[in-house]
């Protein structure tokens, strides 16, 4: 890894050399290579269960911080301004436990008479509270506080007063507080890292969605915006950062005479509490100024010295300027800090003026010629910069419209990335990374709608669960569709009006629809079949998405919700209908946009003649968020067209066509043989991103072990390799003659993408020597988190049983691994052909200890993965014995049902593979 390279023994080295030659032939295809590695993430580390006797800062019997709560504050008081001091009591090299203290004075405007002030506080211990009438500068009358009540479940502090706060007046709530400084990556947290061979610590924050209340008492709702004066007390060897520039640095002594530094920051703009941010570190930075905006990229000193953050610095200013010019709204802050944190749970966070990143998301080694890592950094940085307008300047009114933040930022992240990396193929990357993955998830009854009602969020619905692919990727996909049928020109014009109207304020999705409607009404070029609200609510307020069924003989298009027809309950249709924009082409010529605004409609223009050369293609370039089910007549014509002239269909539409037919097969709309007919042409397919979608469907990740147990495996291998030879020769020629020619081909970034399978292969064909080398590399202090994840996965690829036993035993050790990674190690092992049985035995033998740490959640995770290996009644019975001994009765019933369903699914899979084998036997020589 990194500059040291990968050491392997001679036997493994020879095989690896052969592998690199074979990769483009077989593994490029059968692979987990491009398809899975492009976005592959390891299983998320599951935190250990808190001890039932862990003390709380609010009450001994309660946990310090409950799950993110959707409960709302009363609307009696409106915050206007915070004076906030934070003092983390941390010295370099100090051992824990750690704590922080602080004081917050909140100026509020009273809207309704009340005898209590209610605000958020979670896991904090009070150090006194007072209420003063009028601004502090006027030294008004002190209101007597009768008591301070902490409600841990509701995450609020209630100041009960002896008098009443009167509507129309201003008051200052003065609260001292103290809290624990944990290493849990939420709220205000401490993290340890190594820099230049030395162990170091830093303090940072992550307050979205509702962790500000764990750092300081506040009105922790996105619409309760206010200004902030922040000062941080810290050790003199550290630098303190916050949202605004530092305006004063002074010194003070504590009660013991020890010296501390006090950094005071300028008054912030009006913003939400979840965007306040704090970093206390011993980092270096690189800097440049763009249009008066002082940009600094902070990172470990050795990373800055080696130039790892130079690329991020070089693109941040230009993306800022691009977004300012595009949206015609200036960035309002005088500075922007981007901080690369060695350990950060959120990946990246858009805090206004102080953005934080997992360091692997911000660092690029100058020696890496290939652009795929650059593209990833450009996309992530663009996403967070997009938030400076969508989220920070204009914030959703409540979390039910979170997609206004995340969906729009996820759309603009691609525009920003393409601006700084113009050789990237925007549409291909967007469909491959965003649209296709979320279409696979957004098709079950349990999936929620994009915009939820406030009432649902107020209840038990966890705010954390809103940060999912529906919010991000579906939000970006319907934004892409919206921009497409409006035209980007009108869409951006509407966004500019929306941003200017709601700057430093809040909005809901109806506000966005209103401003788009204003722009539509002011012109005549774009005509819509209904109001913007009617069209877009059909996409944001309903679960799932439609599938369009086209009958070419009659020209009829009908719509229904895309649901699994194999499920018994799927006949109970929701009867949802969408207002659907249909981009289409006939015989290679683009046609005017059509709209389907009812369940079924006849389009005479789409009736075809008897000529086999007369064909129709819907949803050209995947502009709409839906799937298409063609009749047999059109599918046969499209299959013939692909074999004769695949370029007649745009690349993105070929991608969509293949993904749609396999999804339709999986959900019972068409037969597998119909989908396979569309793969005959693949010898003429030269787009790697299309090969990726082919392999994702023909060799699904959870089928790999199953495939090897059936006669279909050699047939499928022969069928695919025959069709891969042309694209193999094409890329092999580049690699032999001029590999640099591939430098700007995002989908051919082989070295970056194959590190995981190459490392796995190296361990698999090696001995304990190679395994030990991977272990040593994992434990190197200069290994990045990304490198560690790859190596941790690779060690589970060992073919010798005793090495896998050792790997799993290491996972139980508190000294070799953090407890967070025990479950990751088990799940890595259980997915391997040899490891799944060993891992299962390990779980059963060590269940008392594992249950103490993780509870039933771990068992459920393992069961999901084990399900692919449960094929017989004997295996079902074996698992059942274990569950009977370990689970409660209600859990046993649910688990037994799950096992039976798994068995049925495996039987269905076997039937499907028999069909595939029969088709392959007939078509191998075509």
N, C-alpha and C positions, 0 to 999 in steps of 0.2 A: 504494500500500500504506500501511497505517496512517493517520495523520492527514493525510498529504500528498495522498492520493487518487491516482487513476491518470490521467495525462495521455495523451491520444491526439489525433491530428490530426482536422480537421473531418470528413473522409470516414469515418474509422474511428469517430468519435464518433456520427455519424448512424446508422451500421450497428449500433453497440453499443446505441443507444437502441432501435432496432428489435428487436435481439436480446433485450433485457430483456423486451419485450412478447411476443416469440415463444417465449421460454424455457419458459413454463408450458404453451404449446401443444405445441411440437415437442420442444424439447430436454429439458423435464421428462421427456419420455418417452424420446426416442431417445438417451438420455443416460447417457452418461458423466457426466451432471450429478450427479443424486442418487446413482445406483448406484455409480459409480466414485469419486466424490469423497468419499463419506461416510467411507471409510477409506483413500482412495488414498494410497499412499506411493510416493515415487520409488524407482527401483532403488537398492539399497544401494551406497554407494561401496565399490569394491573397493580395499583397500590395495595400494600398490605392492609388487612382489616384493622381498624383502630381498636385498641384495647378497650373492653367494656368499662374499665375503671379509669380510663384516661381523664385527668382533671380538666375542667373547663374554666375559662376566665369569667364566664357569666354565672354558672352555677355548677356545683360538683357533679350533679347527675346528668348534665346535658353536654352534647357534643359542641365543640367550638364553632363549627360552621355547618349548618344544615345544607341540603341540596338547594340549588338556586331557586329562590321562591318567586312566584308570580304575584304575591299579595301586594296590593296598592296602599299607599299612604293616604290619610285623609287630606282633603284639599283646603285645610284651614290656613296653612302657612306656605308662603312661596319664598324659596331662598333667592337672595340677590347677590351675596358676596361671601366668600370664605377667607378668613385669615387662618392659615394652617401651618403649624410647626410639627415636624416629624424628627424624632431623635432615636435612630437605631443604636442600641448600646453594643457596638461591635468594634473590636480592635483587631488588627491583623494578627493572625496566628492564634487567636483566642479560641479556646474550646467552648462548646455550648454548655447548657442551653442558652439561647439568645432571646432578647426581648427588645421592644421599642416602646417609647412613650411619646406623648404629643399633647398639643392643645389646639382646639379649633374654636374659633369665634365666628358664628354664622349670622350674618345680617339677613333678617327675614321680613317680608311684608305680610301682615295679617289680613287675610281675606274674609274670615268669619270669626266672630267672637268665640273664644275657646278658653277653657281652664287647664288645658294640657297641650304640651308640645310633643308631637310624635315624629320621630325620625329614625332612620335605619342605623343599627349597630349590631354587629355580630362577632362574638368571640372576644370582645373588648371588655376590660375592667374599667369601671369609672374611677376617676381621680378628682371628682368634684364637678358640680354643675351649677350654673347661675343663669338668670335671664335679666337683661338690662333693657330698659325702654330707650328707644332712639339709637342712632349710631354711637359707637364708642367715643368718637371725638366730641360728642355733646354731653357725655357723662350723665345720662338720664337716670331715672329712678330704678332701683333694683327691685325686681319682682321676686318675692319669696318662693323658693322651691320647697314644696311640702315633701316631695319624695321623688326618687328616680327608680323606675321599675324597668327591668330588663326582661324582654320576652324573647327567649332564645329561639323558640319555634317560629315566631313571626319575624325574627331578626330585626326587632325594633327596640328603641329606648323611649320610654314615656316619662317626660318631665311633668309631674303633677304639681300644679301651682295653687297657691292660696288665694290669688286674685285671678282676674280674667284678662286675657290679651284681647284688645279691642280692634275690630275691623278698621282698616285704613291706616293703622299705625305701623311703625317699624320697631323691631326689637332685635337684640343680639343674644343668641344662645351661646353660652360659654361652657365648653366641656373639656375637661382633662381626661385623658385615657391612657391605657397601657395594654399592650398586646404581645403575643408570642411571635417571634420571628422564626418561622419554620423553613424547612427545605422542600416544600411541597409544590412550588412553582405557581401558586395562586396567591392573590392578594399581594402583600409585601413579603418577599421571600429572600432567603439566602442561598447561594449556590457556591460550590467549591470547584476549582479548576486548576490546571497546571499551566504556567506560562514561563518560558525560558528556563525550564527545569525546576521551577519553584512552585510550591503549593500556595494558592491564593484563594481569596473569597471575594464575592461581590454581593451587593444587594440590589434587587430590581423589583418591579411590580408588574402584575397582570390583573387588571380590575374588571375586564368585561367577562360576563355581563353584570354580575352583582357582587363583586368582591371589594369595591371601594368601601363598603360598610364594614369590612373586616380590618381596614387600615385606619379609618377615622369615621366618627359619627357624621352622617350626612343624609341628604335627601337623595337617595340612590335610585332615581328614576330618570330615564333619558330625557324626558320633557322638562325636568326641573333644572334648567340650565342656570349657571351663575358664573361670576368672575372669581378668580382665585389669586390671592397673594400667598406664596409658598416659601417657607424657609426650612432648610434641612441642616440639622446638627450632625456632624460626622467626624470620624478620625481624620487628623490633618494629612495623613498619607494618601487619602482618597480624594477623588473629585466627585462632586455631586451634580447631577443633571435633573432638570425637570422640563415642563412644557415650554417655558419661556426662557430668555437669556438671563444669566446671572447678572445682577446689578451691584452686588456688594458681597465681599468675603471678609469676615472678621473672626476674632477668636474669643473664646469664653472658657471659664474653668467650671468644672462641676463641683459638687459638694465635697469631694475629696481633693480638690486642687488640681485635678488632671485637666490637661488642655484639650479643647475640642475646636473644630472649625465650624463656623456658621455661614452657610451660603444662602443668600437671599435672592429671589428671582422676581423679575418684573411682573406686573399685573397681567393676568391672562385675559384672553378674549372670553366671551360668554360661551360656556361649553358644559357638556354633561359630565357627571362625576366619573363615569367609567373610562373617560379619556384622560383623566389626570394620571401622571406617570412620574416615577422616581427611579433613578439609577445612582448607586454609589459604588464607584469602582476605581481600579488602578489600571486603566486602559490608556493606550495611545490613540491618536486619530489622524486622519488625513482630511484635508478641507479644500473647498473651492466655493466661490460665490457666484450665484446665478440670479441675475436680475434683482440684486439686493438681498437675496435669500442666502444666508451663510449656511452652507451644508457641511456637516462633519460626519464622517463614518468612524465609529469607535469600535475597537476590537482588542484582543490580546496583543501585547507588544510584539511578540514574535510574528504574529499574523500580519500586523501593519508593516513591520520591517521587511517581510518577505513579499510584500505587494499583493497580498491576498484580497484586500478590499479595494484595490485601485479600480477594478472594473465597476464595482457598485458605485464608486464616486463618479466615475466617468459617465454613467448613464442616468444618475438621479437628477441632476440639473436639467439635462435635455428633456427628460420625461415630464418634469415639472412645467417647463416652458411649453411643451407640446399640449399638455392638458389645459394650461392657462389660455393658450391661443385657440384651442378647439372649443372650449366651453365659454370663452370670453368672460371669465370671472377670475380675478387675480387671487393668488395665494396670499392670505392676509398676515402671515407671521414673518418676523424678521430673521428667523433661523430655523433650521431643521437638523436634528441629530438622529442618526440611524445607528443603533447599537447591536453588535453581533454578540449574543450571549452564548457561552459554551453549552448551557443546558437551559432549554426554554420549552415549556409544554405546549404553547399556543402555535408554534411555528413562526408566526409573525403577528404583530399588533400595531395598529395604526395611530396610537396615541398622538394627539395633535402636537407637533413640534418635537416629539421624542418617540420615534418609532423603534420597536424592539423586534429582533429577529433571532431565530435559532441560527447559530453561526454558519452552519452548512448551507443555509438559504441565502447567505450574503457573501460567501467567500468563493473566489475563483483563482486557481493557481495559474499564473501567467504561462507556465510551461504546457498547459493543456490546450492543444490547438483546436480541439473540437468544440462545436458551438452548442451542444445539447445542454451542458451545465450552464453556459452563458444564458441560454434561452430560459432555463428554469429560474435563474436569478432575476433576469429581466421581467419575467412574468410576476414573480412574487413582489419585487420592488414596485412594479407598476400597479399591482393590486393595492398595496398599502398607500401609494401616492394617490390613487383614485379615491380612496377613502377621505382624503383631505377635503374633498368636495362632498362626496356622497357618504355621509356618516358623521363627519366632524363639523363641517360648515352647516349642512342641513342633515338633521338626525331624524330617524323614524320616531314618531310620537310615542309608540310603545313597541315592545318586542315582537308582537304579532306581525308587524310589517318589517321585520329584520331584513327581508330580501331587498328592500329599498337601499340598504347599506351594502349587503354582501353580494346580491345579484348584480347590481349596477357596477360595483367595484370589480366583480369577476368578469364582466363584459369589457370594461375599460382596460383591464390588465393586459388583454391581448392587443388592443390598439396601441397601448404604450410600448409593449414589447416589440411589436412589428416596427414601430417608429425608430427604435434604437438598433434593431436587428432586422433591417428590411429584407434580407435574403430568406427569412423564415416564411414558411407558407401558412399564412394566418388561418385560412378556412380549414386546411387539413388538420392542423394542430388543434383548432377549436373543436372540431367534430370528434377527433380522436380522444382528446382529453376531457371534454366537457359534455357534449350532447350524447354521444353513444353510451358512456358509462351511466349517466343519470336515467336514460331511457330504460336501461336494464333494471334499475332500482324502483322506478316510479310506476310500477304496474301491479302492485298488490293492494288488496283492500285495506291493509293496515297503514298504508302510506298516507300522510296528511296532505292537505292542500298547501299551496305556497304561502297564502295569506290566511292566517287563522283569525277567528274572532277574539276580541279582547277577553270575552267571558271565559273562553277555553284556556287562555294563558293565565288568567287569574286563578284558576283552580289548581289541580295537582300537576298540571302539565309542566314539566321541567324546562326552564329557559335554556339550559345547556343543550337539550335535545334539538333545539331549533338550529343549532350550528351544524347543519348536515348538508348532504349533497342536494337535497331539495332546495334549500335556501340559496346555496352558492351556485350549483350547476343548472338547476332548473330555472332559477332566477336569471342567470346569464343567458340561457337558451331562449326564454321567452322575450328577453330584452333584444336579443339578436333578431328574432322573428319580428318584433315590433319595429325595430329600426329598418328591417327589410321592406315591410309593406308600407311604411310611412315614407321611406327614403331617409338616408342618414342625414341629409340636409335639414329636413323638417324635424327629425327627432332631436338633433343637437340644438336646433333653435328653441324647441320646447323646453329642453333641459336647462338652457341658459336662463329662460324666464323663470322656471321653477326654482333654480338655485338663487337667483337674485331676490325673488319674493320671500323665500324662507331662510335666508342667510341668518346664522346665529339663532335659529329657531328650529321648529320641528314640523314634520309633515306626515301624512298617511298616504296610502296609495291612491285614494280618491283625489287628493291634491295634485298628484302627478298626472292622473287622467285629465283633470280639469285644464291644466296648462297645455297638455298635448292637444286637447280638443280645441282650445283657443287658437293654436297655430293651424290646425286642420281647417277650422272655419274661416280663417283669414286668407285662404288660397283656393284655387280651383283645379290644380293638377291632380291631386290625390283625392279620390272619392271613396268613402268607406260605406259598407252596407248597413252599419249601425253606429251608435255612438262609441267613442273610444272606451268608455266605461263598460258598456255591454260586451264589447269584443274582449277586452282584457280581463274583466271579471270572470269570463268563462274559462280562462286559463289559470287565474290565480286563486279563485275561490272554490274550485272543484278539485277533487282528488284525481290523480292519474292524468291520462292523455288519451286521445282517440286513435283508432285505426280506421283508415279509409278503405272501403272495398269498392273496386272499380269494375264495372261490367262494360267491356268495350263494344259489345254488340248493341246495347241500348244507350250507351253513354251515361249510364246511371252511376252516381257516386253516393254511397251511404256511409254513415259514421256510427260507431259505437265505442264504448270505453274498451280499451285494450286490457282484457282480463284473461286469466288462464281458463280456457274452456274445459280443461281436464278436471278442474275442481267441481265438485257437485254443486257448490253454492253459487258458481258463476252464472247460473241461469237467472238468479235473482238480480237482474240488471239494475244499475243505478238510474238508467234512462238519462244519463248526462248527455248534453249536447254542447258542442263548442262552435264558435264562429271562426271558421278556418280559412286562412289565406292559402290558396293553391297555386304555387308556381309550377308551370308545366311546359313540356316541349313535345312536339309531334314530328317524328321523322328527323330529329336533329335540329329543328327550328324552334326557338323560344316563342312562347305564346303569351298573350296578355293575362295578367293575374286574374284568377277566378276566386269566388268566395262560396263556401258551403255554409249556409247559415240555418240549416234545418237538418233533420235526421237523414233525409234522402232528397236528392235533386237530380234532374236529368240535364246533362250538358250535351246538346246535339253536336257541338264542335269536337267531342271526344269519341264519337262513333267512328269506327275504322272500317276500311274496305276489306275485301277478301285477300288482298295482296299481303304476302308474308313480310313485305318491306314496310308496311304501314303499322307503326307502333307509337305508343304514348308513354311518357314518363312523367310521373307526378312528384311534387316536392323536390324540384330540381335543386341540387346542391344543398339539400337538407335545410332549406330556409324555414320550414315549419316544424313545430315540436309534435310530430306524430309519425306513425308508421303507415305503410301502404300495402294493401293486400290486392294484388292484381289477379284477374281471372286467368285460367289456364291458357287461353288464347294469347294474351299479351305476354305471359311469362315465357311461353315457347318462342315467341318472336324475339323477345329480349335475349333469351339464351342463345339463339341463333346469331343475333347481332353481335353479342359478345365474342362468339367464336370467330366471326368473320371480320369484325372491325370494332374492337373494344373501345377505342378512343372516340367512337361516335357518341358514347355516353360519358359525360364529365366524370373525372376521377372521384369526386366526392359522392356523386350519385351512384357509382359502382360500389363504393364503400357502403352506402346506405342500402342499396338493393340487396347485397349479400347479407348484411346484418338483419334487415327486415325479414327475409325469407326464413332465416334460421330462428329468429324470435317467433315468427308465426308458426313454425314447426313445433317449437318447444311448448307453445301455448295452445296447440291443437287446432289451429286454423287451416293448416295445410299439411301434407305428408312429407316425410323426410326426403323421399325420392325427388320431389319437386325442387327442394332446396339444393340437393346435390347436383341437379342438372345445370345449375348456374355456376358450378365450379369447373366445368369441363374446359372452359376457356383459359384457365389460369396460366398455362404455359406462355400466354401472350400478355400476362399482367406484369408490369414493371414498376408498380407503385408499392413500396414497402409498407405503407400504412394500410393498404388494402390487404396485403398478405397478413398483416397483423390481425385484422378482423376475421379473415378466413380461419386462421389458426385458433383464434379465441373461440370460434364456434365449432370447428371440427375437432380440436384437441382442448376442450375445456380443462382448466386447472384441476378441478376435482374429478376428472375422468381419467387422468393419466395412469393411475394404478389399475383402474378397472379395465382400461383399454388393453393393457398388457396381458390380461387374463383371458382374452377372447381372440378368436380367429380374425377379427377385424383388424387387429394391430398390424400384422405384416402387409395386409392388403392396403390399408390406409397409408402406411409408410411408403409403399411402392407407388401408389397413386400420386401422393404429394411430391415425392422426390422427383418423379418424372416431370412434373410441372414446374418444379423449382429450378431445374438445370439452367434454363435461359437466364433467369435473374441472378443465379449464382455466377455464371460465366461473365455476366455484365459487371457485377461488382468485384469479382475476383480480378478482372482485368485492371480495374482502377487500383486495387490494392497492390498488384504486382508492379504496375508501371508508375503510378502517381497517386499515392493515398491522400496527398494533400488536396486533390481535386474533390474529395468528399467532405472537406472541412466545413462547408456551409450547407451540407445536406443533413437537416435535422434528423430525418428518419433513418440515416445510415451511420449514426454515431455509435458504431459498434463497440469500441473499447470502453466507453463510459457505461454502456448498457449491459455488457456481458460480464462485468466484474463479479456479480453474484454467482451466476452459473459456472464461470471459470474457477472461482475459488472453491465452489462446491465440488466441482469435478476433480480439482487438485487434491482435495482431502479424500474424496471417494476412492480414487485409484492409488492413493498413497498408503502409508503405514502410520504407526504412531509418531514417526519422525515428522511427517507433514502436519499431522494433527497438533503436535506439540508446537510446531512453528506458528500455526494459526493462533494457538493459545497465547504464545509469547507476543505476537503482533497485537492481539486483542488487548493485552495488558500494557502495551507501550503508552507512555503518557502523551506522546504526540499523535496518537491515532485519533482521527476525527470521529464524531458520533456516527456518521455515515459509514466509515470504515469498520467501526465496531459492530454495527448492525450486520454488515455483510459477513464479517468473520464469525459472528455468533451463529448466523444461519449456516455458514459453511461447515462448522464443526459438527452439525447434526447430520452431515452427509456421509459420515464415516460408515464403512461397510463391515467393520469388525465390531461384534457385539460388545466386547469389553470396553471399547472406546465410547460407545454410546452410553453404557452404564456409567462410566466415569463422568461423561458430560452431564448426565442427569444428576448424579451425586454432587457434582460441583454446583449445580443449580440450587441445591439445598443449603449451601454454605453461606453463612452471613458474611464471611470474610472475603470470599472469592467473587461474589456477585452481590449487588444490592438486592434486597428482597423483591423489589419491583420486577426483576427479570426472571424469577423462578418460573412463572407461568409462561413467559415467552419461550424459555428453553424447552419446556414440556411440549408446547404447541409446535415448535420447530421440529422436534424429534418425531412427534406423532404423525406428521405429514409425510414422512419418508417411508419407502417400501419396507426397509428393515426395521426402522425405528418405531413404527406405529405399535407393533406388538410389545416391544421393550418398554416404550413409554407408557403403554396402558398398564403393564405389570408394575411399573414403577409407581404409577398413581395409586393403584390398589394397595400396594405394600406400604406406601407412605401416607395413606389417606389421613390418619389422625393429625399429623403435622401439617399437611397441606390444607386440611379443613380448618385448622386453627388459624392459619395465615389468611386464607382466601375465601373460605366458605364454599357454598354450593356453586358460586359463579364460575369457579375454575372447572368444576365437573361439567357444567353446561357447555363451556367453551370446548373442552376436550371431546365431549359427546358429539358436538356438531362436526368435528373433524373426523372422529372415529366412525361416524355414520357411513362414510363411503366404503368402509371395509367390512361392514356388517352385512353379510350376504346369506347366512344360513340360520336355521332355527337353533342350532347348537350355539352359535355366537350370540344370538338374542338371549338364550337361556343363561349363558355365562354372564352377560352383562346384568341380566335381571337379578341373579343371585347377589351380585355386588350391590345393586341398588337396594335390594331388600334389607341388606345389612347396614346400609349407611344413610338411607333417606327416610324422611317421615312419610306417613301413609299417603297424604295428598300429593307429595312430590313423586312418590313411586307411581301413582296412577298416571300423572302427566308424563313421566319419563317413559313408562311402558308404552303409552300411546305414541310418543315420539319414536321409539324404537320400531314399533309396528309400521309406522308411516315410512320410516327409513327403509325397512325391508320391502315395502310395496314399491317405493321409488326405485330401489335397486332392481327389482323384478322388471319394472317398466323400462329401466335403462338397458337391461339385457335384451329385452324384446326389440328395442330400438337398434341396438348394435347388430342384432341378427339381420334386421332390414338393411342396415348400412352395408354389412358384409355382402349380402346378396346383390345389392346394387353395384358395389365395387367389383365383384367377380364378373359382372356383365360389361363393365365399362373401363376396365383396366387398360385395354388396348386402344381406346379411343384417342 
